[in-house]
Amino acid sequence: MPQQHELHDDAMLADILNRMPERVVRFRLPERTIVYCNPSWAHGHGSTPAEMVGRRMDDLLTDGELVGLHHQLGRLNPDTPVLADDVPRPAPEAPGRWIAWMDQLLEHGTEVLAVGRDVTELHRTSLALRASEERFRDLADRSADVVFHLAQTPSPHLTYLSPSVEYLLGYTPEELMADFGRFLRIVDDEGRARLVAALAGGPILQRFDFTFRRADGREVIGELNITPLPDGIQGIGRDVTEIRALQRQLADLALRDPLTGLANRRLLDEFMAEAIPRARRAKTELSVAFLDLDSFKQLNDTHGHDVGDAVLQEVARRMLATVRGADVVARIGGDEFVVVHEVDRIIDDRLLERIDEAISAPIRITDELWVRCRVSIGRASTNVVGWDPAALVAAADAAMYRVKRARHQGGELR
């Protein structure tokens, strides 16, 4: 007979799973009969947990979900009891939303626990990166090369420029070959210094970027490949202005949340990896605040994901307007945010209170629709937790859940 504390632990676990926004289902093998699911999973199939228990997974899943299920079950075994599906699957009840699944064998391989997390923003970012990379390759394939030869004696001068230079810079080859000074004047300071040093016998970088000012005043970036010759240098240049802009966009996509423009978890980790040693050396306190929007899932279910996205964007804007310029605000989950800052006792006493006030103010969606979204905030600091980044975030997360639990027990969350 189960002990009283075991029953209590099971009840607490069930309560936690039932509150999770992630989709959780547990089923028995080999018939794949559902023995448990939380409300999030049941809602995705238009039902309730009580109605789902006892039904077979094969009778409920879409074709795409069945493909993913069979793929996972074919790989799960006692030696590999936990597996993440490497392909996001469409959410059955929400076109355009994507779910990533993690599966674990339980009860000596007789049952499987599956947990699904909404990864729509990450999936969209992946698609955007892929599209950008394809455009990058297309631009590179169609770029117009400029071939040139620069002689050193009796004085530096261009002896050859291909006709494509006019497309790149707006000057004819004859104009630039007749006046090498004009060529130097349209090159940026760094490029000019490199050219002068190379012509004086200094080291030559075989590949680097020059910034040129075109005849119409616009700036273009040219990637030059240089080969030293006995009588000077020869090179090939190409317009990489758009490619460099795309590369910067790709870097932003990798480090920024595409919906809000805030730092993502990767950029947050990089910032903390730099900020913590700096704060430790300076003997200053670093604070981490973990924020979770109350009843955000209900808002999404009531008004739709477009309204939910608009709320997240406005929350991000208000947070950035509230914190100081040196603070970092990151979105690390659907409605989860983190703020990292060095503590200033004079300023920080009301920082979290100001963030709470800013987010809790009504948000205008349209003239007819205004919504209000409160926030639960937990805080952790290096003075209490120590200097481990993961421990700081985890402590702030735990503090946030204590705030949310207290509000729920007090009847504040409805």
N, C-alpha and C positions, 0 to 999 in steps of 0.2 A: 504494500500500500504506500503511495507517495507520501513523503513527509510534508508537514505543513509549510516549511520554508521552500520546498520544491514547488508546491502548488502556487505559493506566492511569487516565486521567480518566474514560473510559466505565465502567470497572469500579467506580470510586469512586462515580460517580453512580448506577449500578445498585444498589450496596450501600446507599446512602442511601435511595433510593426503596423498596427492599425492606423497610427498617426503619420506614418512616413509618407511623403509624396511619391517615393519610389514605388514601383509596382512589384508586389511580392506574391508568389504562388508556390505552394508545395504539393507535389504529386507523387503517387506510388507507382513503382515499376513492377511488372512490365506493361500493365494495362494503361498506365498514365492517368490514373484517377485522382482527382483533386481532393486533398485532405485539408487544405487551408489556403485561403487567399485573403489579402487585405482589401479594404474598400477601394484603394487606387486601382488595383488589378481588376477587381470586379466592375468598377465604373468603366474601365476601358472596353469592357465587353457588354455594356449596357445592362448590368444586373447588380445584385448584391452578393456579399460573401456567402450568406446562408443559402442562396439559390445555386451557387456555384459548387459547393462541396458535394462530392459524389459524382460529378460529371467528368467525362473524359476530355483531356486536353485536345485530342484530335477532332472532337466535335465542335470546338470553340474557336480555334485559331484560324487566321487567314492563311492563304497559300504561302505568303512570304514568311509568316511566323512559323509555319510547319517546316519549311525548309531549314530555318534557323534551328528549330528544336531537334530535328533529325541530325543536323550537322553536329550539334553539341553532344547529343546522346551518343553519337558514334565515336566521340573523342574522350568522353568521361570514363574513367576507370579508377580502381583503387590507388594506382600509382600517380594519377593526375585527377584528384578529386574536385579541384576547383578550376574552372575555365571561364574566360571571358570570350564572348562571341565577337569576332573581329569585324563583323559587318553590322552596322545599325539597321534596325528593321522599322518599317513604317508603323506608326501608332494606329490601331484599327479604328478608333473613334475620332481621330483628329487628323485629317489630311494635311500633309505638310510638316507634321511633327515626327521625330525619329527617336527610337528607343534603343539603347545599348543594354545587352543582357549579360548577366553573370550567373553561372550555374554551379551548384555544389552537391556532390553525392552525400547522402545522410543515411543513418541507420544501416550501416554495413552494405551500402550500395543498393538498398531496396527503395529509397526515396530520393527525390531531387528537390532542392530549394532553388528557385530562380528569382533573381532580382533585376528589375528593369529600371534604368535611369534615363530621363529625357536629355538627349544630347543634340537637340535640334540646332542650337547655335554653333556647337562644335562641328556638326556635320555640314552646315552651311559654310562655315569658314574653310573646311576641307575642300568643298566644291569650288569656292572662290579662289583658293590657292591653286587648284588644278587649272581653272580657267585662266588665271593670270600667268601661270607657267606656260600654258599653250600659246598665249599671246606673246609672251617673252620670246619663245622659240620662233614664232612667225616673224616678229620684228627683226630678230637676228638673221634669219634666212634671207630677208628682203632688203637688208641694209646696203647702202651704196658706199663702197670703199673709195677712199681718196689715196692715191699713191703719190709720194713726193720724194725728191732727192735734194738734200741740202749740202752744199759744198762749203769747205772752210777757207779755201784760198782763192784769190788773194785776200778776200774778206768774205765773211759768211753771206751766202746768197742762195736762193732757190734756183736750181737748174731745171727742175721739172715739177709740174703739178698736173694731175689728171683733171679732165673737164668736170668731174663730179664735185670738185671743190666749190663750184658756183652754186650748186644746189645746197651744199652744206653751209657755206659762209656768206653767200650773196655777192662775192667778189669773183671776177674772172681770173683764170690762172695767170693771164698776162699782167693784171694789176698787181698781184702779190709777188710775181717773179720780178717785176720791175722795181719794186720798193720793199726790200726785206724789213725795213723799219716799220712799214705798215703792218706786216705780218706779226712782228713782235708786239705792236701796240694793241692788237685785238686778242692777244693771248692773256690770260689771267696772270697775276704776279707770280704764283707758284710755278706755273708752266714756263713762264719767261725765264725765271731763275734756273730752272732745270736745263732749258735749252742753252743758255749762256754758259753754264758750268760744263755741259757736255762738249760744246764747241771749244772750250778752253782746255779740254783734255781730262775733264773730271769724269766721274762714273756715269754710266748711262743706264737708266732703268729701261728694260726692254719692253715693258708694257705699263702704261699709266694713263690717267685721264687728264685732258686739258679742258679748260673752260674758255670758249671763244665768244667774242661779241660780234655778232653778224653785222652786215652792212645796214640792216634795218634797226639795229639796236638790241635785238633779242639775244639772249645767251643760249648757247648750245654746248653740250658736252661731247667731246670727241675722245674716243679711246684710241690711243696710238700704240702701234707695235713697231719698235725701233730696232734697226740692225746697224751696228757700227761698220763703216767702210774705211779704207785707207785714206780716201780724200774727203770724208765727211760722214754723213749719216743718211740712211734711207729708211723710209717707213711707210706704213699703211694705216690710215685713219678711218674711223667710221663714226657715224652719228649714233650715240647711245643715250641721248637725252631722255627719250621715252622709256628706254630699258632701265636706266638708273631710277627714274621715277617709279616704275613698276617694282623694282627691287626694294625701294623704300616702303612701298605699299605692302609688299610681301612681309617685310620685317614687322610692320605695324600689325598686320593680320596675325602674325605669330605671337605677338606680345600684347595685343589689345582685344578686349571683348568687342565683337563686331556690332552688337546691338547698341551698347551705351558708350563705346569709346574709352571705357575705363581700363585700367590695367587688368590683365587676366591672371590666373594663378601662376603661370610661368614667370611673368614680369614681377609679380609680388614676391615670388621666391628669390629672384635675382636681386630685387631691392633689399630684402631682409638680409640676404647674404652679405651685402655691402654695409647696410645700416647698423647691424648688430655689432660687428667689430669696431666700427667707428664710434658708436655710442659707448661701447665698453672701454675703449681707450680714453675717451673724454670723460668717463665716469658720469654719464648722464643716463637718465631713465628712459626706456623705450616702452611705449604703450601700444597694445593691439586691441582694437574694438571689433567685435563680430556682430553683424547686424542681420536680422531675418525679418522679412515683412510678414506681419500677422494677416492671416486669412487671405493670402494672395491666391491660393488655389481656388478658393471660393469666388474671388473676383474674376479669375480667368474663366471658371465654369459659367458664371453668370453673364459676363459681357463679352467673352471671347478672347482669343490670344492677341488680336490686334490691340485691344484696349490694354491687356496685360503688358504688351511690349511698350506701349506709350507710357504706362505708369512707371516701368523700369527706367525708361529714358529720362523721365522727369525726376525720379528719385535720384538718379546719378547726377543730373544737373544741379539739384538742390544740395547734394552732399558736397560737390566740388565748390559750390558757392559758399559753403559754411566753413569748410576746413581751411587751414592755412596753405600757402603756396608750396611749402616744403613737405606737406603731408602727402601720403599716397593713399588713394582710394581704389580698391579693386573689387571687381565682381567675380566671385569664384563659384557660383552656382546659379540656379534659376532665379531665386529671390534672396540670395545670400551675398553680403558685401563685407569687406574688411577695410578698416582704416588703421594705418600705421603712422605714428608720429612720435617725435621726441617730446617728453613731458615738460611743459612750462607751467609751474604751479599757479602763476597769476592768471594765465589764459585758460588752462585746461579744466579748471573747476567746473565750467559750464559747457565744455565742448560737446559732450555726449547729450546734454540737455538741449543744446542748440540744434544738434542734428535731429533729435527726436521731434522738436518743435517744427523744424523745417519740413521733415518728411510727413508728419501727421496733418499738416495743413491741407485743405481740400485741393484736389487736382482736377483741372478742367480738361475734359476730353473733347466735348463739343458744348455748344451753348445750352443744350438740353441735358447733358450728362456730366455730372461732377462726381468724383469718387474720393473716398478717404481711406488711407492705408496706413495704419499704425505700424510701429517697428519695435521689435524686442532687441535690446542691445546688451551684450556682455563684454566685459573688459578684463584684460590681463596685462601685467607689466613685468618688466625684467626684474624689478626689485623684489617681486614675490615669486615668480615662476623660474627665473634664471634666464640664460642667454640662448637656449635652444629654440630655433624658429618654429619647428613643428609643435613643440610643447606650448609655446606662447599662443599659437593659433588654436590649438586644442583646448587650452584653458579658457580662452575667450569664448570659444564655441560652447563649452560646458556652462560657463556663466550665463550666456545668452539663453540656453535652454532652461536654466533655473528661473530666469526672469519670465520666460514664456509660460513655464509650468505654474508659477505663482499667479500670473495673470489669468490663466485658464481656471485654476482652482478658485480664484476670486470672482470669476464670472465676467472678466473684462473682455475675453475673446469670444466673439459671437460671429 
